[in-house]
Amino acid sequence: MKRFLFYILFSLLTFNIYACSSGEEPETQSEEPEQPEVEVNEELEYWTKEANKSTIAFVKHFWNKEEKYFNNIMGQDTPEDDWGYWPQAHAMDIVIDAYVRSQNQTWLTYFDAWYTGVKKKSNGSYYNDFVDDMEWICLTMIRLYEHSGEKKYLNTAEDLWRVIKKNWNEQYSGGGIAWKQSQPQSKNSCSNGPAGIIAARLYQLNGKKAEDLEWAKKIFEWQTAKLVGPDGRVYDHITNHETGERKDWFFTYNQGTYMGMAHELYNITGEERYLEWAKKAANYCIKNLIDKENNILKDEGSGGDGALFKAVFVRYFVKLILEEDLTSPERKYYVEFFNNNAKVLNTKGTGEDYHYSGNWAWPGNKHCDLNAQTSACAMIEAKAYYEMMIDKQKK
């Protein structure tokens, strides 16, 4: 999209979260100095507005103002028997995305509210039998710390990390972090990819402790050997510890976490093999786990855990796309797929008042589910973030 010059007046949201708007340049009086011309990228302008509208609607539909967490169903309080712990992390990530993109202080007010509300709703503790659930909360705590500087978030992340590491055992399949604390034999991709990302992120964020990097490498090597095919396909879990048999379920979620872990390790070490594995995981996903008619990530459910899976892939895929060491053909291939997902979702999959379904080619409605809504919002925020980063690179 071509670039053009115009005077811009841009007003973002207030605490009640009004949609953004831009005004016309007022007439300049002859005695006043001329205003500087600001060069604006149309593509960035468009997706910034779409991300604002999408995320504002998301919070309006799902944020529980009284209890300070995200409801599972739009506009309805979440009953105890329908409480979803791990989606809370990804829902909060959308708010963090909005803050990172806009730097609007309004979004910061949700950080501490969510921090206390989620703990209260989860029986007064961030700990959980499902290790992967704790991992996602841990990763969100890391992001909260990165963008607020408040030490309590980092302290909570480190507390969770200590518990997560205790679930590594070599009794079954020679290593790996168990999926459930109560089931040490449950060796799944969903509990190892995110753990590797945590270790790598903490290494970079918290003094580059050798132990954290060793954990990231150890988890990567184990998962690569036990749960990843040579073409980058990521198996769901080990079904037989004697034979090494694996469950051939393939999800965007697992492709995304393995890709993200490998890419983090490449950023730290510069070792080419990590980047190659990240690309293999990405390539397998966008060639196989897709809706071929629309060339977008496939529908993995409009409700339940599967509806959230695409949010995970997109979050780490956009980081890979921005990797400066990709070849030009690789970048072009990834960007075209990424952009098409955003375009189809925005033109075909956006319902009234920014309702989304698990299928990005079909609009959602007022009965939309938190997981499906989170995935779609993650895509829109990722697209706006991508355009922002590309714009910065050009300046």
C-alpha positions in Angstrom: 0.0 0.0 0.0 1.5 3.3 -1.0 2.5 5.9 1.6 1.3 9.5 1.6 1.7 12.6 3.7 -1.0 14.1 5.9 -1.4 15.7 9.3 -2.5 13.3 11.9 -4.4 13.8 15.1 -4.8 10.4 16.8 -6.7 9.9 20.1 -6.7 6.5 21.8 -9.0 5.1 24.5 -9.9 6.3 28.0 -10.4 4.0 31.0 -13.9 3.2 29.8 -12.2 2.1 26.6 -13.6 4.1 23.8 -12.7 3.2 20.2 -9.9 5.3 18.7 -10.6 8.0 16.3 -8.6 10.4 14.1 -9.5 14.0 13.5 -9.0 16.5 10.6 -6.1 18.9 10.8 -7.5 22.3 12.0 -6.9 25.3 9.9 -3.5 26.9 10.6 -3.6 30.6 11.4 -1.1 32.7 9.5 0.7 33.9 12.7 1.2 30.3 13.9 4.3 28.2 12.9 3.6 25.5 10.4 3.1 22.0 11.8 5.6 19.4 10.8 4.5 16.9 8.2 4.2 13.3 9.6 4.7 10.4 7.3 2.1 7.7 8.0 2.0 4.1 6.6 -1.6 3.4 5.5 -1.2 -0.3 6.3 0.0 0.4 9.8 -2.8 3.0 10.3 -5.5 0.5 9.2 -4.3 -2.4 11.4 -3.8 -0.2 14.4 -7.4 0.9 14.2 -8.6 -2.7 13.7 -6.5 -3.9 16.6 -7.9 -1.2 18.8 -11.5 -2.0 17.9 -10.9 -5.8 18.2 -9.3 -5.7 21.6 -11.6 -3.1 23.0 -14.6 -5.3 22.0 -12.8 -8.3 23.5 -12.4 -6.7 26.9 -16.0 -5.4 26.8 -17.4 -8.8 26.0 -15.3 -10.9 28.4 -13.7 -8.9 31.2 -15.4 -9.5 34.6 -15.3 -6.1 36.2 -16.3 -7.4 39.6 -14.1 -10.4 39.9 -11.2 -9.2 37.7 -10.7 -12.1 35.3 -12.0 -13.1 31.9 -15.3 -15.0 31.6 -15.5 -18.1 29.4 -18.7 -17.0 27.7 -19.4 -13.5 26.5 -21.2 -11.4 29.1 -21.7 -14.3 31.5 -20.0 -14.9 34.8 -17.9 -18.0 34.8 -19.3 -20.8 37.0 -16.8 -22.9 39.1 -17.4 -26.0 37.0 -16.6 -24.1 33.8 -13.5 -22.3 35.0 -10.7 -22.3 32.5 -7.3 -21.5 34.1 -4.9 -21.6 31.1 -7.0 -19.4 28.8 -6.7 -16.6 31.4 -3.0 -16.2 30.5 -3.7 -15.9 26.7 -6.6 -13.5 27.3 -4.3 -11.3 29.4 -1.7 -11.5 26.7 -4.1 -9.7 24.4 -4.2 -6.8 26.8 -0.5 -6.8 27.1 -0.3 -6.7 23.3 -2.5 -3.7 23.2 -0.2 -1.9 25.7 3.0 -2.8 23.9 1.5 -1.5 20.6 -0.1 1.7 21.9 1.8 2.5 25.1 -1.6 3.7 26.4 -1.5 3.7 30.2 -5.1 2.6 30.4 -4.1 -1.0 29.7 -1.8 -1.0 32.7 -4.8 -0.8 35.0 -5.7 -4.4 34.1 -2.3 -5.8 35.0 -2.7 -5.8 38.8 -6.5 -6.4 38.6 -5.9 -9.6 36.7 -3.0 -10.7 38.9 -5.2 -10.7 42.0 -8.4 -11.8 40.3 -7.1 -14.9 38.7 -5.4 -16.0 41.9 -8.6 -15.6 43.9 -10.7 -17.4 41.3 -8.1 -20.3 41.3 -8.6 -21.0 45.0 -6.1 -18.5 46.1 -3.1 -20.1 44.3 -1.3 -19.9 41.0 -0.3 -23.6 41.3 -2.2 -26.3 39.4 -2.0 -30.0 38.7 -1.7 -29.3 35.0 1.8 -28.2 34.5 1.2 -26.6 31.1 -1.4 -24.4 32.7 1.1 -23.1 35.2 3.6 -22.6 32.3 1.2 -20.3 30.5 0.5 -18.3 33.6 4.3 -18.1 34.2 4.9 -16.8 30.7 2.3 -14.1 31.1 3.8 -13.1 34.5 7.1 -12.7 32.6 5.5 -10.4 30.1 3.7 -8.4 32.9 7.1 -7.8 34.5 8.8 -6.9 31.2 6.2 -4.2 30.5 5.6 -2.8 34.0 8.9 -3.4 35.9 6.9 -4.6 38.9 9.0 -7.2 40.7 6.0 -9.2 42.0 5.3 -10.5 38.6 8.8 -11.8 38.1 8.8 -13.3 41.6 5.6 -15.1 40.8 7.1 -16.4 37.5 10.2 -17.7 39.4 8.0 -19.4 42.0 6.0 -21.1 39.3 9.2 -22.1 37.4 10.6 -23.8 40.5 7.4 -26.0 40.7 7.5 -26.6 36.9 11.1 -27.9 37.0 10.2 -30.4 39.7 8.0 -32.2 37.2 11.0 -33.2 35.0 11.7 -36.9 35.5 13.8 -39.5 33.8 11.9 -42.5 34.9 9.7 -42.3 31.8 11.3 -41.9 28.4 14.6 -40.6 29.9 13.4 -37.1 30.7 10.8 -34.5 29.8 8.4 -32.5 31.9 5.2 -34.2 32.8 1.9 -32.9 31.7 0.3 -33.4 35.1 2.0 -33.3 38.5 -0.2 -36.3 39.5 0.9 -38.3 36.4 4.7 -38.3 36.1 4.4 -40.7 33.1 2.4 -38.1 31.1 5.1 -36.7 28.7 3.5 -34.3 26.3 4.6 -31.6 23.9 2.3 -29.1 25.6 4.3 -29.2 28.8 7.7 -29.1 27.3 7.6 -26.5 24.5 6.4 -23.7 26.9 8.8 -24.8 29.6 11.7 -24.3 27.2 10.4 -20.9 26.3 10.2 -20.0 30.0 13.8 -21.1 30.6 15.1 -19.1 27.6 13.1 -16.0 28.5 14.2 -16.1 32.1 17.8 -16.5 31.0 17.6 -13.4 28.9 15.6 -11.4 31.4 17.1 -12.3 34.8 20.9 -12.1 34.8 21.6 -14.8 32.2 21.9 -17.6 34.7 23.6 -20.6 33.2 21.1 -22.9 34.8 18.2 -21.4 32.9 20.0 -21.8 29.6 20.9 -25.4 30.4 17.2 -26.1 31.2 16.2 -24.6 27.8 18.7 -26.7 25.9 17.9 -29.9 27.9 14.2 -29.6 27.2 14.8 -28.8 23.6 17.0 -31.8 23.0 14.6 -34.2 24.8 11.6 -33.0 22.9 13.3 -33.0 19.6 14.5 -36.6 20.1 11.2 -37.9 21.5 8.4 -35.9 20.1 9.4 -34.2 16.8 9.7 -35.7 13.4 12.5 -34.9 11.0 10.1 -32.8 8.9 9.2 -30.6 11.9 5.9 -32.3 12.8 5.4 -32.2 16.6 3.7 -35.2 18.1 1.2 -34.7 20.9 2.5 -37.1 23.6 4.3 -40.4 24.2 1.9 -43.4 24.4 4.4 -46.2 25.1 7.6 -45.4 27.1 9.1 -48.8 26.2 8.8 -48.5 22.5 8.8 -44.7 22.2 5.5 -44.8 20.4 3.9 -41.4 20.0 0.4 -40.1 19.5 0.0 -38.7 16.0 -2.1 -35.8 16.9 -0.8 -32.6 15.4 -1.9 -29.2 16.6 -1.0 -25.6 15.8 -0.4 -25.2 19.5 2.4 -27.7 19.7 4.0 -26.5 16.5 4.0 -23.0 17.9 5.6 -23.7 21.2 8.3 -25.9 19.7 9.0 -23.3 17.1 9.1 -20.6 19.7 11.5 -22.5 21.9 13.8 -23.2 19.0 13.8 -19.6 17.9 14.5 -18.3 21.5 17.5 -20.6 21.6 18.7 -19.3 18.2 18.5 -15.8 19.5 20.6 -16.7 22.5 23.2 -18.9 21.0 23.3 -18.0 17.3 23.5 -21.8 16.5 22.0 -22.3 13.1 20.4 -25.6 13.9 17.9 -24.0 16.3 16.7 -21.7 13.6 16.4 -24.6 11.1 14.2 -26.5 13.6 12.0 -23.4 14.1 11.5 -23.1 10.4 10.8 -26.8 10.1 8.0 -26.6 12.7 6.6 -23.5 11.0 6.7 -25.1 7.6 5.0 -28.2 8.7 2.2 -26.2 10.3 1.5 -23.9 7.4 1.6 -26.7 4.8 -0.5 -29.2 6.7 -2.6 -27.7 9.5 -4.6 -25.4 7.3 -7.9 -24.8 5.7 -6.8 -25.3 2.1 -9.7 -23.5 0.6 -8.8 -20.2 2.3 -5.1 -20.9 3.0 -5.4 -20.1 6.7 -4.8 -22.0 9.9 -7.4 -24.6 10.3 -10.4 -24.6 12.6 -9.5 -26.6 15.7 -12.8 -26.0 17.4 -15.2 -23.1 18.2 -15.2 -24.0 21.9 -12.9 -25.8 24.4 -9.2 -25.9 24.4 -8.8 -26.4 20.6 -10.3 -23.0 19.9 -7.3 -21.3 21.6 -4.6 -23.2 19.8 -4.1 -20.8 16.9 -3.3 -17.9 19.3 -0.2 -19.8 20.4 1.1 -20.5 16.9 0.5 -16.9 15.8 2.3 -15.4 18.9 5.6 -17.2 18.0 5.1 -17.2 14.3 5.2 -13.4 14.1 8.5 -13.4 16.0 9.9 -15.8 13.5 8.7 -13.7 10.5 10.6 -10.7 12.0 13.8 -12.7 12.3 16.5 -10.8 10.3 18.4 -14.0 9.4 15.6 -15.5 7.3 16.3 -15.7 3.6 14.2 -13.4 1.4 12.2 -16.3 -0.1 11.5 -17.7 3.4 10.3 -14.3 4.6 8.1 -13.8 1.6 6.5 -17.2 2.0 5.8 -16.7 5.7 4.6 -13.1 5.3 2.2 -14.0 2.6 0.6 -16.8 4.7 0.5 -14.5 7.8 -1.0 -11.6 5.9 -3.6 -13.9 4.3 -4.7 -15.1 7.7 -5.2 -11.6 8.9 -7.0 -10.6 5.7 -9.4 -13.5 5.7 -10.2 -13.1 9.4 -10.7 -9.4 9.0 -12.9 -9.6 5.9 -14.7 -12.9 6.3 -14.4 -13.9 9.9 -15.4 -10.8 11.8 -18.9 -10.6 13.1 -20.9 -7.7 14.4 -19.1 -5.9 17.2 -16.0 -8.0 16.5 -17.3 -11.4 17.4 -15.2 -14.3 16.2 -15.6 -18.1 15.8 -13.0 -20.9 15.7 -13.1 -20.7 11.9 -11.4 -17.5 10.7 -13.4 -17.6 7.5 -16.8 -17.5 9.3 -18.0 -14.7 11.6 -18.8 -15.3 15.3 -21.9 -14.2 17.1 -22.9 -13.0 20.6 -22.5 -16.6 21.9 -18.8 -16.6 21.1 -16.3 -18.4 23.3 -13.3 -16.9 25.1 -10.9 -19.3 23.5 -12.0 -18.6 20.0 -12.2 -14.9 20.6 -8.7 -14.9 22.1 -7.2 -16.7 19.1 -8.7 -14.2 16.6 -7.7 -11.2 18.7 -4.2 -12.6 18.9 -4.1 -12.6 15.1 -5.3 -9.0 14.7 -2.9 -7.8 17.4 0.0 -9.7 15.8 -0.8 -8.1 12.4 -0.8 -4.6 13.9 2.4 -5.4 15.8 4.1 -6.7 12.6 3.2 -3.6 10.7 4.5 -1.4 13.6 7.8 -3.3 13.6 8.2 -3.1 9.8 7.5 0.6 10.0 10.2 1.1 12.6 12.7 -0.8 10.5 12.1 1.5 7.6 12.7 4.7 9.5 
